[in-house]
Amino acid sequence: MSVKWNKTGKTTGELIFDISQNEVKLGLDQAFRRVKKNLRVPGFRKGHVSRVIFDQYYGEEALYENALNLVLPNAYSAAVKEAGIKAVGQPQVQPVSMDKGKDWTMKAIVTVQPEVKLGKYKGIEVPKQNTRVYAKDVDAELDKRRKQNAELVLKKGEAKKGDTVTIDYKGTINGKNFDGGSAKDYSLELGSGSFIPGFEDQLIGHKAGDDVDVVVTFPKNYGAKDLAGKEAHFATKLHEVKSKQLPKLDDEFAKDVDDSVDTLDQLKDKIKKNLKDQKENNAKEAIQQDSIEGAVKNATVDKIPDAMIQEDVDTQMNQYLGNMQRQGIDPQTYYKLTNSNEQQLRAQFGKDAAERVKTNLVLEAIVKKEGLKATKDEMNKEIKDLAKEYNMKEKVVRNTLTDDMLTHDITVRKAMDLITDSAKQVAKSKLKDDKKDDKKSTKKSSKKDSKKSKK
């Protein structure tokens, strides 16, 4: 295959390539078989005309367009691979020559990935992460579990924030009832924020048996448009006021909330371990994010083509809506539930698309520079993990993904690990001091330069 690549811009160029006569012949034969089915030629039954007769009657050139559509995708892919370029988006292809009995020559206007000049990506300084678990952290978790297991006990006094009241209410707007504005024996925790802003606050300080006229205004962005921004009156009757009674913090409580422990001390130890694991995982994620952001910031990337931005948005859309689909929610239902549309979702993913693409380009450049590879065992493990995650058969996953796709994901993760593992944790105060020192040194040098210029 004859291939020539002429770069015309930072991310554009002309790819001139040949389609061999053998490929052309195969394309013509396939095109003929497709049109033959519905072909009518005088003296022949429909679909039974021979190729020789077809060429005599219509000419071989009548098949060129269909044949080109059949052979072009593979020929273009092979040319891109041989040219060693990373094409993105759809090319603009036009024939240069399609002479009978000769190789066909094509010219494609191609958009390619921008060049990446790596900066420092090993030993990136990141804020030091504190993974220590303090006694107050354990106490807070214990307190949280006590509140989750609290009992509601009737009280005679006034309702306070955090108490739960049982109420009847009937809402009106301009003296008229409205849908969803009434309920009986409704249980409401004061301060939970589950009702219209201001509703719960007006019940605080009242006792069981009180009648309260609650007046609130629906938010302007309220879901029901017929109620949005309107003032409503709720005739409310308090039947009961209950307060939370926290369980005693002892061995019995420990066994009640976790059947794998026998004592309160064992529960505390388990909570401490879980919190430690959680903090270490969070720390690793923070270090990874900060170090990768640093590597990307240190790199220089030419302007990213719009085709790459749109390709990223398409990928994000497909993944997101695919996850919804697996939960039984089709796109139209999702848009209805979220009161949104496809354009809004695309705009949402489009906000960070350029940064995602840039990050991926930098990671791919690191993969290339470090010579990172994916082994067969790693690829097989990737397939098993994906099959388990999406509850699919391994064969189905394997047929869906190419070796290039698997290799890309595995090696990019290796690049991320390389950056993260080599990162240096530095105290936040030290990072700030360094920045101040840099500013001071910059000011000093600028003063020296100004003095020299005066001399």
C-alpha positions as CSV (number, residue, x, y, z in Angstrom):
1,M,0.0,0.0,0.0
2,S,1.4,3.4,-1.0
3,V,0.7,6.0,1.8
4,K,1.8,9.6,2.0
5,W,1.0,11.9,5.0
6,N,1.4,15.7,4.6
7,K,0.8,17.7,7.7
8,T,-1.0,21.0,6.9
9,G,-1.6,22.3,10.4
10,K,-0.9,21.3,14.0
11,T,-3.9,18.9,14.0
12,T,-4.7,18.6,10.3
13,G,-3.2,17.0,7.3
14,E,-3.7,15.2,3.9
15,L,-3.5,11.4,3.8
16,I,-3.0,10.1,0.2
17,F,-3.3,6.3,-0.1
18,D,-3.9,3.6,-2.7
19,I,-6.5,0.9,-2.8
20,S,-5.0,-2.1,-4.5
21,Q,-6.6,-3.6,-7.6
22,N,-7.2,-6.9,-5.7
23,E,-9.2,-5.0,-3.1
24,V,-11.0,-3.1,-5.8
25,K,-11.9,-6.3,-7.6
26,L,-13.3,-7.8,-4.3
27,G,-15.3,-4.6,-3.7
28,L,-16.7,-4.7,-7.3
29,D,-17.7,-8.4,-6.9
30,Q,-19.4,-7.7,-3.6
31,A,-21.2,-4.6,-5.0
32,F,-22.4,-6.7,-8.0
33,R,-23.8,-9.4,-5.7
34,R,-25.8,-6.7,-3.8
35,V,-27.3,-5.0,-6.9
36,K,-27.8,-8.3,-8.8
37,K,-30.8,-9.3,-6.6
38,N,-33.0,-6.5,-7.9
39,L,-31.5,-6.2,-11.4
40,R,-33.7,-6.4,-14.5
41,V,-32.1,-6.9,-17.9
42,P,-34.1,-7.7,-21.0
43,G,-33.9,-11.4,-21.8
44,F,-32.9,-12.5,-18.3
45,R,-35.0,-13.3,-15.2
46,K,-34.8,-10.9,-12.3
47,G,-31.6,-11.4,-10.3
48,H,-30.1,-14.0,-12.8
49,V,-27.9,-11.7,-15.0
50,S,-24.2,-12.6,-15.2
51,R,-21.4,-10.2,-14.4
52,V,-20.2,-10.2,-18.0
53,I,-23.6,-9.2,-19.3
54,F,-23.9,-6.5,-16.6
55,D,-20.6,-5.0,-17.6
56,Q,-21.7,-5.0,-21.3
57,Y,-25.1,-3.5,-20.5
58,Y,-24.3,-1.0,-17.8
59,G,-20.5,-0.8,-17.6
60,E,-18.2,-1.7,-14.7
61,E,-18.2,1.9,-13.6
62,A,-21.8,1.6,-12.5
63,L,-20.5,-0.4,-9.5
64,Y,-17.7,2.0,-8.5
65,E,-19.6,4.1,-5.9
66,N,-21.0,1.0,-4.1
67,A,-17.6,-0.8,-4.3
68,L,-15.8,2.3,-2.9
69,N,-18.2,2.5,0.1
70,L,-17.4,-1.2,0.8
71,V,-13.6,-1.1,0.6
72,L,-12.9,2.4,1.9
73,P,-13.2,1.9,5.7
74,N,-10.6,-0.9,5.9
75,A,-8.3,0.8,3.4
76,Y,-8.5,4.1,5.3
77,S,-7.8,2.3,8.6
78,A,-4.8,0.5,7.2
79,A,-3.5,3.7,5.7
80,V,-3.8,5.5,9.1
81,K,-1.9,2.7,10.8
82,E,0.8,2.7,8.2
83,A,1.2,6.5,8.3
84,G,1.6,6.2,12.1
85,I,-0.9,8.9,12.9
86,K,-3.7,9.1,15.5
87,A,-6.7,10.2,13.5
88,V,-9.8,11.5,15.2
89,G,-13.3,12.2,13.9
90,Q,-14.5,11.5,10.4
91,P,-12.2,12.2,7.5
92,Q,-13.2,14.0,4.3
93,V,-12.3,11.6,1.5
94,Q,-12.3,12.3,-2.2
95,P,-11.0,10.2,-5.1
96,V,-7.9,11.2,-6.8
97,S,-8.1,8.5,-9.5
98,M,-10.4,5.5,-10.1
99,D,-9.1,4.2,-13.4
100,K,-10.3,0.9,-14.7
101,G,-7.8,-1.9,-14.1
102,K,-5.6,0.2,-11.9
103,D,-5.2,0.9,-8.1
104,W,-7.5,3.5,-6.9
105,T,-5.9,6.6,-5.2
106,M,-7.7,8.5,-2.5
107,K,-7.0,11.8,-0.6
108,A,-8.4,12.2,2.9
109,I,-8.4,15.4,4.9
110,V,-7.7,14.1,8.4
111,T,-7.8,15.6,11.9
112,V,-5.2,14.1,14.2
113,Q,-4.5,14.2,17.9
114,P,-2.5,17.3,19.1
115,E,1.2,16.9,20.0
116,V,2.0,16.6,23.7
117,K,5.3,17.8,25.3
118,L,5.6,16.2,28.7
119,G,6.9,18.1,31.7
120,K,7.7,16.7,35.1
121,Y,5.4,13.8,35.9
122,K,7.4,11.9,38.5
123,G,7.9,13.2,42.0
124,I,5.1,15.7,41.8
125,E,4.6,17.4,45.2
126,V,1.1,17.1,46.6
127,P,-0.5,18.1,49.9
128,K,0.2,15.6,52.7
129,Q,-2.8,13.6,53.6
130,N,-3.7,12.9,57.3
131,T,-4.9,9.3,57.7
132,R,-4.8,9.3,61.5
133,V,-8.1,8.3,63.2
134,Y,-8.8,10.4,66.4
135,A,-10.9,9.4,69.4
136,K,-13.4,12.1,68.4
137,D,-13.9,10.4,65.0
138,V,-14.8,7.2,66.7
139,D,-17.1,9.0,69.2
140,A,-18.8,10.8,66.3
141,E,-19.5,7.5,64.5
142,L,-20.8,6.0,67.8
143,D,-23.1,9.0,68.3
144,K,-24.3,8.6,64.7
145,R,-25.2,5.0,65.4
146,R,-26.9,5.9,68.6
147,K,-29.1,8.4,66.8
148,Q,-29.9,5.8,64.1
149,N,-31.1,3.4,66.8
150,A,-32.9,6.0,69.0
151,E,-36.5,5.4,70.2
152,L,-39.2,8.0,69.8
153,V,-40.8,8.7,73.2
154,L,-43.9,10.8,73.8
155,K,-43.2,14.2,75.5
156,K,-45.6,16.7,77.1
157,G,-43.5,19.8,76.5
158,E,-43.1,22.0,73.5
159,A,-41.8,20.7,70.3
160,K,-38.1,21.4,69.6
161,K,-35.8,21.0,66.6
162,G,-35.1,17.3,66.2
163,D,-38.4,16.2,67.7
164,T,-40.9,14.2,65.6
165,V,-44.5,15.4,65.5
166,T,-47.6,13.7,64.2
167,I,-49.9,16.2,62.4
168,D,-52.9,16.7,60.2
169,Y,-52.6,19.5,57.7
170,K,-54.8,21.1,55.0
171,G,-53.3,23.5,52.6
172,T,-55.1,26.3,50.6
173,I,-54.0,29.0,48.2
174,N,-56.3,32.0,48.0
175,G,-58.8,29.9,50.0
176,K,-58.8,27.0,47.5
177,N,-57.5,23.5,48.1
178,F,-54.8,22.1,45.9
179,D,-53.5,18.6,45.0
180,G,-51.1,17.1,47.5
181,G,-51.8,19.9,50.1
182,S,-53.5,17.7,52.7
183,A,-52.6,14.7,54.9
184,K,-53.6,13.0,58.1
185,D,-51.4,11.5,60.9
186,Y,-48.3,12.6,59.0
187,S,-45.0,12.0,60.9
188,L,-42.6,14.9,60.5
189,E,-39.1,15.4,62.0
190,L,-38.6,19.1,62.8
191,G,-35.5,20.4,61.2
192,S,-35.3,17.6,58.6
193,G,-36.0,20.0,55.8
194,S,-38.4,17.6,54.1
195,F,-41.2,20.2,53.9
196,I,-41.4,23.6,52.3
197,P,-38.9,26.0,53.8
198,G,-40.4,27.7,56.9
199,F,-43.1,25.0,57.5
200,E,-41.2,23.0,60.2
201,D,-39.9,26.1,62.0
202,Q,-43.5,27.4,62.6
203,L,-44.3,24.2,64.6
204,I,-41.4,24.6,67.0
205,G,-42.6,25.7,70.4
206,H,-46.1,24.2,70.1
207,K,-47.5,21.3,72.1
208,A,-49.7,18.3,71.4
209,G,-53.3,19.4,70.8
210,D,-52.3,22.9,69.4
211,D,-53.8,24.2,66.2
212,V,-51.3,26.2,64.1
213,D,-51.9,28.3,61.0
214,V,-48.7,27.7,59.0
215,V,-48.0,30.3,56.3
216,V,-45.3,29.6,53.7
217,T,-44.4,30.6,50.2
218,F,-43.5,27.9,47.7
219,P,-40.0,28.4,46.1
220,K,-39.9,30.0,42.7
221,N,-38.2,27.0,41.3
222,Y,-40.7,24.5,42.9
223,G,-41.3,21.4,40.8
224,A,-45.1,21.9,40.5
225,K,-45.3,25.1,38.3
226,D,-48.8,25.9,39.4
227,L,-47.6,26.3,43.0
228,A,-44.2,27.9,42.4
229,G,-43.9,31.3,44.1
230,K,-47.3,31.3,45.6
231,E,-48.3,31.8,49.3
232,A,-50.1,28.9,51.0
233,H,-51.9,28.5,54.3
234,F,-51.8,25.2,56.1
235,A,-54.3,24.6,58.9
236,T,-52.3,22.2,61.0
237,K,-53.2,20.1,64.1
238,L,-50.5,18.7,66.3
239,H,-51.5,15.3,67.7
240,E,-48.2,14.1,69.2
241,V,-44.8,15.3,70.0
242,K,-42.0,12.7,70.4
243,S,-38.4,13.2,71.3
244,K,-35.5,10.8,70.5
245,Q,-34.2,8.7,73.4
246,L,-30.7,7.5,72.7
247,P,-29.7,4.0,73.8
248,K,-27.2,3.6,76.6
249,L,-23.6,3.2,75.3
250,D,-22.7,-0.2,76.6
251,D,-21.9,-3.8,75.5
252,E,-25.6,-4.5,74.8
253,F,-25.8,-1.6,72.4
254,A,-22.6,-2.8,70.7
255,K,-24.1,-6.3,70.1
256,D,-27.4,-4.7,68.9
257,V,-25.8,-2.6,66.2
258,D,-23.1,-5.1,65.1
259,D,-23.6,-8.9,65.7
260,S,-20.0,-9.6,64.9
261,V,-18.8,-8.0,68.2
262,D,-19.5,-8.8,71.9
263,T,-18.3,-5.7,73.6
264,L,-18.3,-1.9,73.2
265,D,-14.5,-1.9,73.0
266,Q,-14.6,-4.4,70.1
267,L,-17.1,-2.2,68.4
268,K,-14.8,0.8,68.9
269,D,-11.8,-1.1,67.5
270,K,-13.8,-2.2,64.4
271,I,-15.1,1.4,63.8
272,K,-11.5,2.7,64.1
273,K,-10.2,0.2,61.6
274,N,-13.1,1.0,59.1
275,L,-12.4,4.7,59.5
276,K,-8.7,4.1,59.0
277,D,-9.4,2.1,55.8
278,Q,-11.7,4.9,54.6
279,K,-9.2,7.6,55.3
280,E,-6.4,5.8,53.5
281,N,-8.6,5.2,50.4
282,N,-9.6,8.8,50.4
283,A,-6.0,9.8,50.8
284,K,-4.9,7.6,47.9
285,E,-7.6,9.1,45.7
286,A,-6.6,12.7,46.7
287,I,-2.9,12.0,46.0
288,Q,-3.8,10.5,42.6
289,Q,-6.0,13.4,41.6
290,D,-3.5,16.0,42.8
291,S,-0.4,14.3,41.2
292,I,-2.1,13.7,37.9
293,E,-3.4,17.3,37.8
294,G,0.2,18.4,38.4
295,A,1.5,16.2,35.6
296,V,-1.1,17.6,33.2
297,K,-0.4,21.2,34.3
298,N,3.4,20.6,33.6
299,A,2.7,19.3,30.1
300,T,2.2,21.4,27.0
301,V,-0.7,20.3,24.7
302,D,-1.6,21.9,21.4
303,K,-5.2,23.0,20.9
304,I,-7.5,20.1,21.1
305,P,-9.7,19.5,18.0
306,D,-13.5,19.9,18.4
307,A,-13.8,16.3,17.1
308,M,-12.0,15.0,20.2
309,I,-14.2,17.1,22.5
310,Q,-17.4,15.8,20.9
311,E,-16.0,12.2,20.9
312,D,-15.4,12.5,24.6
313,V,-18.9,13.8,25.2
314,D,-20.4,11.0,23.2
315,T,-18.5,8.5,25.3
316,Q,-19.6,10.0,28.6
317,M,-23.2,10.1,27.3
318,N,-23.2,6.5,26.3
319,Q,-21.6,5.3,29.5
320,Y,-24.0,7.3,31.7
321,L,-27.2,6.4,29.8
322,G,-25.9,2.8,29.6
323,N,-25.7,2.7,33.4
324,M,-29.2,4.1,33.6
325,Q,-30.4,1.5,31.1
326,R,-29.0,-1.3,33.2
327,Q,-31.0,0.0,36.1
328,G,-34.2,-0.2,34.0
329,I,-34.4,3.5,33.1
330,D,-34.3,4.3,29.4
331,P,-33.1,7.7,28.1
332,Q,-36.6,9.2,27.6
333,T,-37.7,8.1,31.1
334,Y,-34.5,9.6,32.5
335,Y,-35.0,12.9,30.8
336,K,-38.6,13.0,32.1
337,L,-37.6,12.2,35.7
338,T,-34.9,14.8,35.7
339,N,-36.9,17.4,33.8
340,S,-34.0,17.7,31.3
341,N,-33.2,16.7,27.7
342,E,-30.3,15.4,25.6
343,Q,-28.9,18.8,24.8
344,Q,-28.7,19.7,28.5
345,L,-27.0,16.5,29.4
346,R,-24.5,17.0,26.5
347,A,-23.8,20.5,27.8
348,Q,-23.2,19.1,31.3
349,F,-20.6,16.6,30.1
350,G,-19.2,19.2,27.7
351,K,-18.0,21.5,30.6
352,D,-15.1,19.3,31.6
353,A,-14.6,17.5,28.3
354,A,-11.5,19.5,27.2
355,E,-9.7,18.8,30.6
356,R,-10.6,15.1,30.4
357,V,-9.2,14.8,26.8
358,K,-6.1,16.7,27.8
359,T,-5.5,14.4,30.8
360,N,-6.0,11.3,28.6
361,L,-3.5,12.7,26.0
362,V,-0.9,13.3,28.7
363,L,-1.4,9.8,30.2
364,E,-1.1,8.3,26.7
365,A,2.1,10.2,26.2
366,I,3.5,8.8,29.4
367,V,2.5,5.3,28.4
368,K,4.5,5.8,25.2
369,K,7.6,7.3,26.9
370,E,7.7,4.7,29.6
371,G,7.0,1.8,27.2
372,L,4.2,0.5,29.4
373,K,2.6,-2.7,28.1
374,A,-0.4,-4.9,29.0
375,T,0.1,-8.6,29.4
376,K,-2.3,-11.3,28.4
377,D,-3.0,-12.1,32.1
378,E,-3.8,-8.5,32.7
379,M,-6.2,-8.4,29.7
380,N,-7.9,-11.6,30.9
381,K,-8.3,-10.2,34.4
382,E,-9.7,-7.0,32.9
383,I,-12.4,-9.0,31.0
384,K,-13.3,-11.0,34.2
385,D,-13.6,-7.8,36.3
386,L,-15.8,-6.1,33.7
387,A,-18.0,-9.1,33.3
388,K,-18.5,-9.2,37.1
389,E,-19.1,-5.5,37.3
390,Y,-21.7,-5.4,34.6
391,N,-23.1,-8.9,35.3
392,M,-22.3,-10.1,31.8
393,K,-20.7,-13.2,30.3
394,E,-17.0,-13.0,29.7
395,K,-17.4,-14.0,26.1
396,V,-19.8,-11.1,25.5
397,V,-17.4,-8.7,27.1
398,R,-14.5,-10.1,25.0
399,N,-16.4,-9.8,21.8
400,T,-17.3,-6.2,22.6
401,L,-13.7,-5.0,23.3
402,T,-10.7,-5.1,21.0
403,D,-7.2,-5.8,22.1
404,D,-6.3,-2.1,21.5
405,M,-9.2,-1.0,23.8
406,L,-8.1,-3.3,26.6
407,T,-4.4,-2.4,26.2
408,H,-5.3,1.3,26.3
409,D,-7.3,1.1,29.6
410,I,-4.7,-1.1,31.3
411,T,-1.6,0.9,30.3
412,V,-3.3,4.3,31.2
413,R,-4.0,3.0,34.6
414,K,-0.4,1.9,34.9
415,A,0.6,5.5,34.0
416,M,-1.7,6.8,36.7
417,D,-0.2,4.5,39.2
418,L,3.3,5.5,38.2
419,I,2.5,9.2,38.7
420,T,0.7,8.5,42.0
421,D,3.3,6.1,43.5
422,S,6.2,8.6,42.8
423,A,4.3,11.6,44.2
424,K,5.9,13.3,47.2
425,Q,3.6,14.3,50.1
426,V,4.5,17.7,51.4
427,A,2.9,19.6,54.4
428,K,0.4,22.2,53.1
429,S,2.3,25.0,54.9
430,K,5.5,24.0,53.1
431,L,3.7,24.1,49.8
432,K,2.5,27.6,50.6
433,D,5.9,28.7,51.8
434,D,7.5,27.5,48.6
435,K,5.0,29.6,46.6
436,K,5.8,32.6,48.7
437,D,9.6,32.0,48.2
438,D,9.1,31.7,44.5
439,K,7.3,35.0,44.5
440,K,10.0,36.6,46.6
441,S,12.7,35.3,44.3
442,T,10.9,36.5,41.3
443,K,10.6,40.0,42.8
444,K,14.3,40.0,43.8
445,S,15.4,39.0,40.3
446,S,13.1,41.6,38.7
447,K,14.6,44.3,40.9
448,K,18.2,43.2,40.0
449,D,17.3,43.2,36.3
450,S,15.8,46.7,36.6
451,K,19.0,48.0,38.4
452,K,21.2,46.4,35.6
453,S,19.1,48.1,33.0
454,K,19.5,51.5,34.7
455,K,23.3,51.0,34.8
